[in-house]
Amino acid sequence: MSEAATVTPSASNDDEGFRVVQRLVLPNDQELDVQSLYVSGITSFSSGGDSMSRQSGGDFESASADEDDDDDESESEGSGMSGFGRITDASGVAVDPHRRVTLGTYFNAFPASYWRRWTEFSAVRLTVRLRGHGSVIVYRSTAKGHVVRADSHRLDSDTGETITFDLPLKPFIDGGWYWFDLEGGLGELVLEDAHWGFETDKVRSGRITIGITTFNRPDFCVPQLVNLASNPAVLEIIDEIVVVDQGTNKIVDDPGYEAAAAGLGSKLRVIEQPNLGGSGGFSRAMNEATSMGASDYVLLLDDDVVCELEGMLRAVAFADLVKTPSLVGGQMFSLYDRSVMHAYGEAIAKYRWFWGPVAPSVHGHDFAKKSLRATSWMHRRIDVDYNGWWMCLIPTQVIREIGLSLPMFIKWDDAEFGLRAGAAGYPTVTLPGVAVWHVPWTEKDDTLDWQAYFHERNRLVSALLHSPYPHGGKLVRESLENHTKRLMSMQYGTGETILLALQDVLDGPDRMHHDILHRLGEVRALRDDYDDGQSKPELDAFPAPRRKKLEKRGKGIPVPSTTVGKAKMAATGLLRQALPTRELAEEHPEGIVPHVDQRWYRLAHFDSAIVSSADGVAASWYRRDPAQFRDQMSRSLKMHAKLYREWDELAERWRTALPELTSPERWKLTFEGIDEE
């Protein structure tokens, strides 16, 4: 044992002047798909970092994320506890003799680099309570993923000991974690408890209002309320849970609601209002919290998430102790594949103005296949532009200063708010170990159907407000390209909604609160007039595919794999738009195209096709219409040219209107359904 570790009789470490910021957390069930996120058996001790032969300061980007996640690389951890030990009835970990388990997992490793970057602490204290026979070994990692043994202690006690390790944060300027392993000796070793914390006089936990926006999902929302009621530590810091119900299938009518309400008591308040989308629901929750005046933070949660409640306590502790008031976000796991981290951190590519994962992180990392220790890129600290509102903790002082959400209904509201907060000096930190399980957007396609309107309009609005580049960088060109692709794909309904969005942006900000009340219904009605806006649940509801002229050599329309091949298909597909449609295309589709294959450069070669939806529940019959292509293309060119030409003037109009658009006073009228256009 080094001088950094001290041993005391088994006891609590909740002293005055000490703040616990992260506690040991273990899964509520024994399913192996999530167990690897909490604790895992060690099968070998290979480092997951880059080869030590790599030159310091070498090109990190040359090692791609795909290469890093190569399944051929040997694993350092198993997928759970089977054969190594067990999770005890007292929510501890028992390690079998001569076996080793690690707490170097997503939920139990300590993200040291984030505390190093955003707080003023110079050291963290790890406290573990153990009994039995064996060793506890503390490790740290570097930003490159190299593993360094930091400290250890050997135990031989049936009565139990509390061991503390004071660990420096100095080496973590670019990245790195702390964690510990447990190794059984001649007998079983049992971890009874563990936590990480700091010596500080800021021991009082901040108070939170939880804001949940729900729309016809009582089967998700009510269990979430029951889950919140089950955790006394979380309930202790909650002032109120505000559920903004905007649907017709009300949560108060759900059979489980009575039990949830009984468990939460006066802390639960349900507000019913018209459907104003996510921005309207979350703005209502923000406004309620700031109006009451008691809470330090608003915690925004989607209605269809499953929470690891310890993450809420960690987020509040972090927000209490940061140098600068900050938004603290949670990461997103897939609700369908629970060991898969779908979103690790989000950024805006400023030149093209589109969201995506912060480099070098990737979407869709599977911890069941690749552990934290073995994933090099995860040891670098990532700095984000915003956090999705599936879980985001916002200081109420930030809301009072910068206002509520823009009335965007859905899409880009969370990104715009994060950028606005950042411009006001309030950063967003997406903190590892704070997470929810959520339906991933891989099962959706919000660039199609009615959502395309909000995606287009809000992307342009947020860029007008925040883009640092003249004319929005590449955005106007990308918008024109995207619209052209929709027309080449026979998606004329989507194309028309994009043109409507463009016109609304050009018209300026005055209509935005009006549109949050009315535009959804208008967009849906508009799409009903187009083939791609009409769907049927069965493929048999459509005529069988037929073509008078068969495909060359029976190969059909190819799926090119190279950039050159895609470019050739795009060029010939564009030329086809000037030609009349083939015989039979009006009476019979020329093919059936699964959603996974519906690339625009392929669809451009059909005169009609049955195309399935992203969620797999329905399909639509697309038909090529040269007149429609010409009409929309002509209007699109004129509107995009105007947007580019008038960018500076429009940006000034939108920026001037921003305080009024986001003010609680203006929002209160919208909450009541009052239209002041």
C-alpha positions in Angstrom: 0.0 0.0 0.0 1.3 3.5 -0.9 1.3 6.5 1.4 -1.7 7.8 -0.5 -4.0 5.0 0.9 -5.2 5.1 4.5 -7.2 2.4 6.4 -9.9 3.0 9.0 -12.6 0.7 10.6 -15.6 0.3 8.3 -17.6 3.5 8.6 -19.3 6.2 6.6 -17.3 9.1 5.0 -20.1 11.7 4.8 -18.2 14.3 6.9 -18.8 18.0 7.0 -16.4 19.5 4.5 -16.5 16.5 2.2 -18.8 16.0 -0.8 -19.5 12.6 -2.4 -19.9 13.2 -6.1 -20.1 9.6 -7.4 -21.3 6.5 -5.7 -21.0 2.8 -6.6 -24.0 1.9 -8.7 -25.0 -1.6 -9.8 -27.7 -2.9 -12.1 -31.2 -3.6 -10.7 -31.4 -6.7 -12.8 -29.0 -9.5 -13.7 -29.3 -9.2 -17.5 -25.9 -9.5 -19.1 -26.6 -6.8 -21.7 -26.4 -4.1 -19.1 -24.1 -5.7 -16.5 -21.0 -4.9 -18.5 -21.8 -1.2 -18.0 -21.4 -1.6 -14.3 -19.0 -4.4 -13.4 -17.1 -7.0 -15.4 -14.8 -9.9 -15.0 -11.2 -9.5 -16.2 -9.9 -12.1 -18.6 -6.6 -10.5 -19.5 -4.7 -7.3 -18.8 -4.0 -5.9 -22.2 -4.2 -2.1 -22.5 -6.7 -0.7 -24.9 -4.5 2.3 -25.7 -2.5 2.9 -28.8 0.7 1.1 -29.2 3.4 2.6 -27.0 5.6 2.7 -30.1 3.5 5.5 -31.5 5.3 8.8 -31.4 4.0 11.2 -28.8 2.1 13.9 -30.6 1.4 11.7 -33.6 -1.6 12.0 -35.8 -4.5 10.7 -33.6 -7.0 11.1 -36.5 -5.1 8.5 -38.5 -6.5 5.9 -36.2 -10.1 5.8 -37.2 -12.9 4.9 -34.8 -13.7 1.9 -36.9 -10.2 0.7 -36.6 -10.3 1.3 -32.8 -13.4 -0.8 -32.5 -12.0 -3.8 -34.5 -13.5 -7.0 -33.0 -10.2 -8.8 -33.7 -8.5 -6.9 -31.0 -8.2 -8.9 -27.8 -10.6 -8.0 -25.0 -9.5 -7.1 -21.5 -12.8 -7.7 -19.9 -15.6 -10.2 -20.0 -19.3 -9.3 -20.6 -20.3 -9.5 -16.9 -19.7 -11.3 -13.6 -20.4 -14.9 -14.6 -17.5 -17.1 -13.5 -15.8 -14.2 -11.6 -18.2 -13.4 -8.7 -21.6 -12.0 -8.1 -23.6 -8.9 -7.2 -24.7 -9.4 -3.6 -28.1 -8.9 -2.1 -26.8 -5.8 -0.2 -25.8 -4.2 -3.6 -22.2 -5.0 -3.3 -19.8 -7.1 -5.3 -18.4 -10.4 -4.2 -15.2 -11.6 -6.0 -14.4 -15.3 -6.2 -11.0 -16.5 -4.9 -8.2 -16.0 -7.4 -10.5 -14.1 -9.8 -10.5 -10.4 -10.7 -13.3 -8.0 -11.5 -13.1 -4.4 -12.6 -15.1 -1.3 -11.8 -13.4 0.3 -14.8 -16.8 0.5 -16.5 -19.0 3.2 -17.9 -21.0 3.8 -14.7 -18.3 3.1 -12.1 -15.1 4.5 -13.5 -14.4 8.1 -12.5 -14.2 10.6 -15.4 -11.2 12.5 -13.9 -10.4 14.7 -16.9 -13.8 16.3 -16.8 -13.4 17.2 -13.1 -9.9 18.4 -13.9 -11.1 20.7 -16.7 -14.3 22.2 -15.3 -13.6 22.4 -11.5 -10.8 23.8 -9.3 -10.0 20.5 -7.5 -6.5 19.2 -7.5 -7.2 15.7 -6.1 -10.1 13.3 -5.7 -10.6 10.8 -2.8 -11.7 7.3 -3.5 -13.2 5.5 -0.5 -13.9 1.7 -0.6 -15.4 -0.5 2.1 -14.2 -4.1 1.8 -14.1 -7.3 3.7 -12.5 -10.7 3.0 -9.3 -11.6 1.3 -7.6 -10.1 -1.7 -6.5 -6.8 -3.2 -7.9 -3.5 -4.5 -5.8 -2.0 -7.3 -6.4 1.6 -8.5 -5.6 2.5 -12.1 -5.7 5.6 -14.2 -5.6 6.1 -18.0 -4.1 8.7 -20.2 -5.7 10.6 -23.0 -4.2 8.0 -25.4 -5.9 5.2 -23.5 -2.7 3.9 -21.9 -3.3 2.3 -18.5 -1.2 3.2 -15.5 -1.3 1.5 -12.1 -1.9 4.3 -9.5 -2.1 2.5 -6.1 -3.2 -0.7 -4.4 -4.0 -2.2 -1.0 -4.1 -5.8 0.2 -6.9 -6.9 2.6 -7.1 -9.9 5.0 -10.0 -9.1 7.2 -13.4 -10.8 7.9 -14.7 -7.7 9.8 -14.1 -5.2 7.1 -12.0 -2.1 6.5 -12.5 1.3 4.9 -9.6 2.3 2.6 -9.2 5.8 1.2 -7.0 6.8 -1.7 -6.1 10.5 -2.4 -5.5 10.7 -6.1 -4.1 13.7 -8.0 -6.0 15.2 -10.9 -3.0 16.9 -12.4 -2.2 14.4 -15.2 -5.7 14.6 -16.8 -5.6 17.9 -18.8 -6.4 16.2 -22.1 -8.3 13.1 -20.9 -8.2 10.0 -18.7 -10.2 8.1 -16.1 -9.6 6.6 -12.6 -11.0 3.2 -11.7 -10.2 0.2 -9.5 -10.1 -3.6 -9.8 -10.8 -6.2 -7.1 -8.8 -9.4 -7.0 -9.9 -12.3 -4.8 -7.2 -14.0 -2.7 -7.4 -17.3 -0.8 -10.9 -16.5 0.1 -13.8 -14.3 -1.2 -13.4 -10.5 -1.4 -16.5 -8.4 -0.9 -16.9 -4.8 -1.9 -19.6 -3.4 0.4 -19.5 0.2 -0.9 -17.4 2.8 -2.8 -17.6 6.4 -3.6 -15.5 9.3 -5.0 -15.5 12.8 -3.6 -13.8 16.0 -2.7 -12.9 18.0 0.4 -15.0 21.2 0.0 -17.2 23.5 1.9 -19.9 23.2 -0.9 -21.6 20.3 0.7 -25.2 21.4 0.1 -26.8 19.8 -2.9 -28.6 22.0 -5.4 -32.3 21.7 -5.7 -34.0 20.7 -9.0 -37.2 20.9 -10.8 -37.6 18.0 -13.2 -39.4 19.0 -16.4 -40.9 16.1 -18.5 -42.7 16.8 -21.8 -45.1 14.0 -22.9 -47.3 13.4 -25.9 -49.4 10.2 -25.9 -46.8 8.0 -24.1 -48.2 7.2 -20.7 -46.8 3.7 -21.0 -43.3 5.3 -20.9 -43.9 8.3 -18.8 -45.8 6.7 -15.9 -43.1 4.1 -15.2 -40.5 6.9 -15.2 -42.5 8.6 -12.5 -42.7 5.4 -10.5 -38.9 5.0 -10.9 -38.3 8.5 -9.5 -40.5 7.8 -6.6 -38.4 4.7 -5.7 -35.2 6.6 -5.0 -35.1 8.5 -1.7 -31.8 10.2 -2.4 -33.1 11.6 -5.7 -36.5 12.6 -4.1 -34.5 14.5 -1.4 -33.2 17.1 -3.9 -36.4 17.5 -6.0 -38.5 20.5 -5.4 -41.1 19.5 -8.1 -41.7 17.2 -11.0 -43.6 19.1 -13.7 -45.1 16.9 -16.4 -46.3 18.9 -19.3 -48.9 16.7 -21.0 -49.6 17.8 -24.6 -51.4 14.6 -25.8 -54.9 13.2 -26.0 -54.0 10.0 -24.2 -53.5 11.5 -20.8 -51.1 10.1 -18.2 -53.6 10.8 -15.4 -55.9 8.2 -17.1 -53.2 5.5 -17.1 -53.8 2.6 -14.7 -50.3 3.1 -13.1 -50.7 6.8 -12.5 -52.4 6.6 -9.1 -49.4 4.6 -7.7 -46.9 7.1 -9.2 -48.8 10.1 -7.8 -49.0 8.4 -4.3 -45.3 7.8 -4.3 -44.4 11.4 -5.3 -47.1 13.2 -3.4 -46.9 17.0 -3.5 -43.7 16.9 -5.6 -45.7 15.9 -8.7 -47.6 18.5 -10.8 -49.3 17.7 -14.2 -50.0 20.6 -16.6 -52.1 20.0 -19.6 -51.7 22.3 -22.6 -52.1 22.1 -26.4 -49.4 20.3 -28.4 -46.5 22.8 -28.7 -43.9 20.2 -29.4 -40.7 19.6 -27.3 -39.8 23.3 -27.3 -43.2 24.3 -26.0 -43.3 21.6 -23.3 -39.8 22.2 -22.1 -40.2 26.0 -22.2 -43.3 25.6 -20.0 -41.3 23.5 -17.5 -38.4 26.0 -17.5 -40.9 28.8 -16.9 -42.6 27.1 -14.1 -39.3 26.4 -12.3 -38.0 29.9 -12.7 -41.4 31.4 -11.6 -41.5 29.4 -8.4 -37.9 30.6 -7.7 -36.8 27.8 -5.4 -34.9 25.5 -7.6 -31.2 25.9 -8.6 -31.7 23.8 -11.8 -34.2 22.5 -14.2 -33.6 18.9 -15.3 -35.2 18.3 -18.7 -36.2 14.7 -19.5 -37.9 13.1 -22.5 -40.9 11.1 -21.6 -39.7 7.9 -23.3 -36.4 7.5 -21.5 -35.3 5.0 -18.8 -33.0 6.7 -16.2 -30.1 5.5 -14.2 -31.1 7.7 -11.2 -27.6 7.8 -9.8 -26.8 9.9 -12.9 -29.1 12.7 -11.7 -27.2 13.0 -8.4 -23.9 13.1 -10.2 -25.1 15.8 -12.6 -26.2 18.0 -9.7 -23.0 17.4 -7.8 -21.0 18.4 -10.9 -23.1 21.4 -11.5 -22.7 22.5 -7.9 -18.9 22.4 -8.0 -17.9 23.7 -11.5 -15.9 26.9 -11.8 -18.5 28.5 -14.1 -22.3 27.8 -14.1 -22.8 25.1 -16.7 -25.4 23.0 -18.4 -24.7 19.4 -17.5 -25.9 16.8 -20.0 -26.4 13.1 -20.0 -25.3 10.6 -22.6 -27.7 8.3 -24.5 -27.8 4.6 -24.6 -30.1 2.7 -27.0 -33.3 1.4 -25.5 -33.4 -1.4 -28.0 -29.8 -2.6 -27.5 -29.0 -1.5 -24.0 -25.2 -1.9 -24.0 -24.9 0.4 -27.0 -23.9 4.1 -26.4 -25.8 5.9 -29.1 -24.7 9.4 -28.4 -21.5 10.2 -26.4 -21.3 14.0 -27.2 -22.7 16.4 -29.8 -21.2 19.3 -31.7 -22.2 21.5 -34.6 -20.1 21.4 -37.7 -20.1 25.2 -38.1 -19.3 25.5 -41.8 -22.0 23.2 -43.0 -24.2 23.8 -39.9 -25.1 20.3 -39.0 -25.0 18.3 -35.8 -22.9 15.1 -35.3 -20.7 13.3 -32.8 -17.7 15.2 -31.4 -14.5 13.8 -32.8 -13.1 11.3 -32.0 -16.2 9.9 -30.5 -18.6 7.8 -32.6 -22.3 6.9 -32.5 -23.2 3.4 -31.7 -20.4 2.1 -29.4 -21.2 -1.3 -27.9 -19.7 -1.8 -24.5 -20.6 -5.5 -24.6 -18.1 -5.9 -27.4 -15.5 -3.2 -26.5 -15.0 -2.2 -22.9 -14.1 1.3 -21.7 -10.6 0.3 -20.9 -10.1 -1.1 -24.4 -11.6 1.9 -26.3 -8.8 4.5 -26.9 -11.0 7.4 -28.1 -13.2 7.3 -25.0 -10.2 8.3 -22.8 -10.0 11.7 -24.5 -12.1 14.4 -23.0 -14.7 15.7 -25.4 -16.0 19.2 -25.3 -19.5 19.7 -26.7 -21.6 22.5 -28.2 -24.9 21.3 -26.7 -26.6 18.4 -25.1 -29.8 16.7 -26.3 -32.8 17.3 -24.2 -33.3 13.6 -23.5 -31.5 14.6 -20.3 -30.0 18.0 -19.6 -29.6 19.9 -16.4 -29.8 23.7 -16.8 -29.1 26.3 -14.1 -32.2 28.5 -13.5 -29.9 31.6 -13.5 -29.1 30.7 -17.1 -32.7 30.6 -18.1 -33.4 33.9 -16.3 -30.6 35.5 -18.3 -31.0 34.1 -21.8 -34.7 33.2 -21.9 -36.6 30.0 -22.7 -36.4 27.9 -25.8 -37.1 29.3 -29.3 -40.6 28.3 -30.4 -39.3 25.7 -32.8 -41.8 22.9 -32.0 -39.2 20.1 -32.5 -35.7 19.8 -34.0 -32.7 22.1 -33.2 -34.3 23.7 -30.1 -31.8 22.0 -27.8 -28.9 22.8 -30.1 -29.8 26.4 -30.4 -30.3 26.8 -26.6 -26.9 25.3 -26.0 -25.2 27.6 -28.5 -27.0 30.6 -27.0 -26.0 29.7 -23.5 -22.4 29.2 -24.6 -22.3 32.6 -26.3 -23.5 34.0 -22.9 -20.6 32.4 -21.1 -22.3 29.2 -19.9 -20.7 26.0 -21.3 -22.4 22.7 -21.7 -20.6 19.6 -20.3 -21.7 16.1 -21.4 -20.6 14.1 -18.4 -19.7 10.4 -18.7 -21.5 8.2 -16.1 -24.7 10.3 -16.5 -27.0 8.7 -19.0 -30.5 7.5 -20.0 -31.7 4.8 -22.3 -33.7 6.2 -25.2 -35.1 5.2 -28.6 -32.3 5.9 -31.0 -33.0 8.1 -34.0 -31.6 5.4 -36.3 -35.1 4.1 -36.4 -36.4 7.4 -37.7 -35.9 9.6 -40.7 -36.7 13.2 -39.8 -35.6 14.5 -43.1 -38.8 13.0 -44.6 -42.5 13.3 -43.7 -43.9 16.3 -41.8 -40.7 16.7 -39.6 -38.8 17.8 -42.7 -40.4 21.2 -42.4 -39.1 21.7 -38.8 -35.7 20.3 -39.6 -35.2 22.7 -42.5 -36.7 25.8 -40.9 -35.0 25.4 -37.6 -31.6 24.5 -39.0 -31.7 27.7 -41.1 -33.0 29.8 -38.1 -30.3 28.6 -35.7 -27.6 29.3 -38.4 -28.9 32.8 -39.0 -28.6 33.4 -35.2 -25.3 31.7 -34.6 -23.3 30.8 -37.7 -19.8 32.5 -37.7 -19.4 32.3 -41.5 -20.6 34.7 -44.1 -23.8 33.5 -45.7 -23.9 30.6 -43.3 -20.9 28.9 -44.8 -21.9 25.9 -46.9 -25.5 25.8 -45.5 -27.4 27.5 -48.3 -25.7 25.2 -50.9 -26.4 22.1 -48.8 -30.0 23.1 -48.4 -30.4 23.5 -52.2 -28.7 20.1 -52.7 -30.9 18.4 -50.2 -34.1 19.8 -51.8 -32.8 18.6 -55.2 -32.2 15.1 -53.8 -35.7 15.0 -52.5 -37.1 15.9 -55.9 -34.9 13.3 -57.7 -36.2 10.8 -55.2 -39.8 11.5 -56.1 -40.4 12.9 -52.6 -42.4 15.9 -53.8 -44.4 16.2 -50.6 -41.2 16.5 -48.6 -39.9 18.9 -51.2 -43.0 21.2 -50.8 -42.6 21.2 -47.0 -39.0 22.3 -47.5 -40.0 25.2 -49.7 -42.6 26.2 -47.1 -39.9 26.2 -44.4 -37.7 28.4 -46.7 -40.5 30.9 -47.2 -41.2 31.1 -43.5 -37.5 31.8 -42.8 -37.4 34.5 -45.5 -40.6 36.0 -44.1 -38.8 36.6 -40.8 -39.3 35.9 -37.1 -42.6 37.6 -36.5 -44.7 34.5 -37.3 -42.8 32.0 -35.2 -45.1 31.9 -32.2 -48.1 31.8 -34.5 -46.6 28.8 -36.4 -46.0 26.8 -33.2 -49.7 26.9 -32.8 -50.7 26.1 -36.4 -48.0 24.9 -38.7 -48.1 21.2 -37.7 -51.6 20.8 -38.9 -51.0 22.8 -42.1 -47.8 20.8 -43.0 -49.7 17.5 -42.4 -52.5 18.6 -44.7 -50.1 19.8 -47.3 -48.4 16.4 -47.4 -51.6 14.5 -47.8 -51.9 15.8 -51.4 -48.7 14.0 -52.5 -47.9 10.3 -53.1 -45.0 10.2 -50.7 -47.3 11.6 -48.0 -49.7 8.7 -48.3 -48.8 5.2 -46.9 -50.3 1.8 -46.5 -49.4 -0.8 -43.9 -49.2 -3.8 -46.3 -47.1 -4.3 -49.5 -50.0 -6.3 -50.9 -52.1 -3.1 -51.0 -50.1 -2.0 -54.0 -50.1 -3.4 -57.5 -47.3 -5.9 -58.3 -44.1 -4.4 -59.8 -44.0 -4.5 -63.6 -41.8 -3.0 -66.3 -42.3 -3.2 -70.1 -38.5 -3.0 -70.7 -36.5 -5.4 -68.5 -33.4 -4.3 -66.6 -30.1 -4.7 -68.5 -28.8 -8.3 -67.9 -31.4 -8.7 -65.1 -29.3 -6.7 -62.7 -31.8 -4.1 -61.7 -30.7 -0.7 -60.4 -27.3 -1.0 -58.8 -26.2 0.1 -55.3 -22.8 1.7 -56.1 -20.1 1.5 -53.4 -17.6 4.1 -54.7 -17.8 7.8 -54.9 -17.3 7.7 -58.7 -20.1 5.2 -59.1 -22.5 7.3 -57.0 -21.6 10.5 -59.0 -22.3 8.7 -62.3 -25.7 7.5 -61.0 -26.5 11.0 -59.7 -25.6 12.6 -63.0 -27.7 10.2 -65.1 -30.5 10.4 -62.6 -30.6 14.2 -62.9 -30.7 13.9 -66.7 -33.7 11.5 -66.4 -35.8 14.2 -64.7 -36.2 15.9 -68.2 -37.5 12.8 -69.8 -41.1 11.5 -69.9 -42.0 8.7 -67.6 -41.9 5.1 -68.9 -45.0 3.1 -69.8 -46.8 1.2 -67.0 -45.1 3.3 -64.3 -48.4 5.0 -63.4 -50.3 1.6 -63.2 -47.5 -0.5 -61.7 -44.5 0.3 -59.5 -41.1 -0.6 -61.1 -39.8 -2.0 -58.0 -39.9 -2.4 -54.2 -37.2 -0.4 -52.4 -36.6 -1.1 -48.7 -35.8 2.0 -46.6 -32.2 0.9 -46.1 -31.7 1.0 -49.9 -33.6 4.2 -50.7 -30.6 6.4 -51.6 -31.6 9.4 -53.7 -29.2 8.5 -56.5 -30.9 5.1 -56.9 -34.5 6.4 -56.6 -33.7 8.9 -59.4 -33.6 6.0 -61.8 -37.1 4.8 -61.1 -40.3 6.2 -62.6 -42.2 4.8 -59.7 -41.4 2.6 -56.7 -42.8 1.2 -53.5 -40.6 2.6 -50.7 -40.9 1.5 -47.0 -40.7 3.9 -44.0 -37.8 4.1 -41.6 -39.7 2.5 -38.8 -40.8 -0.4 -41.0 -44.5 -0.1 -40.4 -45.7 1.2 -43.8 -44.8 2.0 -47.4 -45.6 4.6 -50.0 -45.9 4.5 -53.7 -43.5 7.2 -55.2 -44.2 8.3 -58.8 -42.0 10.5 -60.9 -43.6 13.8 -62.0 -41.4 15.9 -64.4 -43.7 18.9 -64.2 -43.6 18.8 -60.4 -39.8 18.6 -60.5 -39.5 21.6 -62.8 -41.9 23.7 -60.8 -40.3 23.1 -57.4 -36.8 23.3 -58.8 -37.5 26.7 -60.3 -38.9 28.1 -57.0 -36.1 26.5 -55.0 -33.4 28.2 -57.0 -35.0 31.6 -56.6 -35.6 31.2 -52.9 -32.1 29.9 -52.1 -30.6 32.7 -54.2 -32.6 35.2 -52.1 -31.6 33.5 -48.9 -27.9 33.8 -49.9 -28.2 37.3 -51.1 -30.1 38.6 -48.0 -28.4 36.5 -45.4 -26.9 39.4 -43.4 -30.1 41.4 -43.3 -32.1 38.3 -42.3 -29.6 37.4 -39.6 -29.9 40.8 -38.1 -33.7 40.6 -38.1 -33.6 37.2 -36.4 -31.0 38.2 -33.8 -32.9 41.4 -32.9 -36.1 39.4 -32.4 -34.5 36.6 -30.3 -35.0 38.2 -26.8 -38.7 38.7 -27.5 -39.2 35.2 -29.1 -37.7 33.5 -26.0 -39.1 35.7 -23.3 -41.4 34.2 -20.7 -43.9 37.0 -21.3 -44.3 36.1 -25.0 -44.3 32.4 -24.2 -47.1 32.7 -21.6 -49.5 33.9 -24.4 -48.5 30.9 -26.5 -49.1 28.5 -23.5 -52.6 29.9 -23.4 -53.2 29.5 -27.1 -53.2 33.3 -27.7 -52.1 34.1 -31.3 -50.7 37.7 -31.7 -49.6 37.4 -35.3 
